[in-house]
Amino acid sequence: MKAAYPFRRTCKEATALMVAREDRQLPWADRVGLRLHLMVCKACPTFERQMLTMRHAMKQWRGYTEEE
């Protein structure tokens, strides 16, 4: 049975898509659904910012070299 609202995502689905987006490009419908969810949800944009912060921190950590 098809969903009545094909682009509607729950917070659980949205966070799973944000995590998956780190490894691969999402299909068009998932990108649209995620973007729409982020526009109406108060909590998920915070999670998205936290994911970006972690990504940037990991990039800096990978490039870190300790000079003696």
Secondary structure, DSSP 8 states (H G I E B T S, - for coil): ---SSTT---HHHHHHHHHHHTTS---HHHHHHHHHHHHH-SSHHHHHHHHHHHHHHHHHHHT-----
